[in-house]
């Protein structure tokens, strides 16, 4: 982002774009704060519902981060972060097992769906 300097009527410098830049940084920080990484070295199936019996709608690549909208109980799954029946909703009709998401908690980190 470029920033232009102008001089105000009192002779002081005024930086334009600072408010927009601060808002952009705040939005980015908020998104990162509610986003979580998929376990390293895994491509993760995204399913149409909260369980392994639901169809795979897409696959997240290694190194992906997800934003958790809400969480719900479903099929028990064992993954790199333990065994869990918590499923994370990451979009409309898109669920991933919490056992593959590094949330820093064994419990719920978002509201229930």
C-alpha positions as CSV (number, residue, x, y, z in Angstrom):
1,X,0.0,0.0,0.0
2,X,1.4,3.4,-0.9
3,X,0.9,6.3,1.4
4,X,1.0,10.0,0.3
5,X,2.3,12.8,2.6
6,X,0.6,16.2,2.5
7,X,1.0,19.2,4.6
8,X,-2.0,20.5,6.6
9,X,-2.9,24.1,7.1
10,X,-0.8,24.3,10.3
11,X,2.3,23.1,8.6
12,X,2.2,19.6,10.1
13,X,2.4,16.4,8.0
14,X,-0.8,14.4,7.5
15,X,-0.6,10.8,6.2
16,X,-3.5,9.9,3.9
17,X,-4.6,6.2,3.8
18,X,-3.7,5.5,7.4
19,X,-7.3,4.8,8.4
20,X,-7.9,2.5,5.5
21,X,-4.6,0.8,6.1
22,X,-5.4,0.3,9.8
23,X,-8.9,-1.1,8.9
24,X,-7.3,-3.5,6.4
25,X,-4.7,-4.7,9.0
26,X,-7.5,-5.2,11.6
27,X,-9.6,-7.2,9.2
28,X,-6.6,-9.4,8.3
29,X,-5.8,-9.9,12.0
30,X,-9.4,-10.8,12.8
31,X,-9.5,-13.3,9.9
32,X,-6.2,-14.9,11.1
33,X,-7.4,-15.0,14.7
34,X,-10.4,-17.1,13.7
35,X,-8.5,-19.2,11.1
36,X,-6.8,-22.4,11.9
37,X,-4.2,-24.6,10.1
38,X,-4.8,-28.1,8.7
39,X,-2.3,-30.5,10.2
40,X,1.1,-30.4,8.4
41,X,1.5,-33.0,5.7
42,X,-2.2,-33.7,5.2
43,X,-4.6,-33.1,2.4
44,X,-8.0,-32.9,4.1
45,X,-11.3,-34.1,2.7
46,X,-14.1,-31.6,3.0
47,X,-17.4,-33.4,3.4
48,X,-21.0,-32.4,2.8
49,X,-22.0,-33.2,6.4
50,X,-20.4,-33.9,9.8
51,X,-19.2,-37.4,9.3
52,X,-17.2,-39.8,7.2
53,X,-20.4,-41.2,5.6
54,X,-21.0,-37.9,3.8
55,X,-19.7,-37.3,0.3
56,X,-16.4,-35.5,-0.3
57,X,-17.1,-32.1,-1.9
58,X,-13.5,-31.0,-2.2
59,X,-10.0,-31.6,-0.8
60,X,-7.9,-29.0,1.0
61,X,-4.3,-28.9,0.0
62,X,-1.3,-29.2,2.4
63,X,-0.7,-26.0,4.3
64,X,-4.3,-24.8,4.0
65,X,-6.0,-22.7,6.7
66,X,-9.7,-22.8,7.5
67,X,-12.1,-20.4,9.1
68,X,-14.5,-22.2,11.4
69,X,-18.1,-20.8,11.2
70,X,-19.5,-23.2,13.7
71,X,-19.0,-26.7,15.1
72,X,-21.2,-29.8,15.5
73,X,-20.9,-33.4,16.8
74,X,-20.6,-36.1,14.2
75,X,-18.6,-39.3,13.4
76,X,-15.7,-40.0,15.7
77,X,-12.4,-39.6,13.8
78,X,-8.8,-40.1,14.9
79,X,-6.2,-37.8,13.4
80,X,-2.9,-36.0,14.3
81,X,-4.7,-33.9,17.0
82,X,-6.4,-36.8,18.8
83,X,-9.8,-38.5,18.5
84,X,-12.8,-36.2,18.2
85,X,-16.4,-36.2,17.2
86,X,-16.3,-32.5,16.6
87,X,-16.8,-31.3,13.0
88,X,-16.0,-27.8,11.8
89,X,-18.3,-26.1,9.4
90,X,-16.0,-24.1,7.0
91,X,-18.7,-23.1,4.5
92,X,-22.2,-23.9,3.3
93,X,-22.4,-27.7,3.2
94,X,-18.6,-28.0,4.0
95,X,-17.3,-29.9,7.1
96,X,-13.9,-31.1,8.2
97,X,-13.0,-33.2,11.2
98,X,-11.6,-31.2,14.0
99,X,-9.0,-34.0,14.6
100,X,-7.1,-32.5,11.6
101,X,-7.4,-28.9,12.6
102,X,-4.9,-27.2,15.0
103,X,-7.3,-25.2,17.2
104,X,-5.3,-25.5,20.4
105,X,-8.3,-27.1,22.1
106,X,-9.8,-30.5,22.6
107,X,-13.2,-28.9,22.8
108,X,-15.4,-26.4,20.9
109,X,-13.7,-23.1,19.8
110,X,-16.8,-21.8,18.0
111,X,-20.5,-21.8,18.5
112,X,-22.5,-24.9,17.8
113,X,-24.2,-25.3,14.4
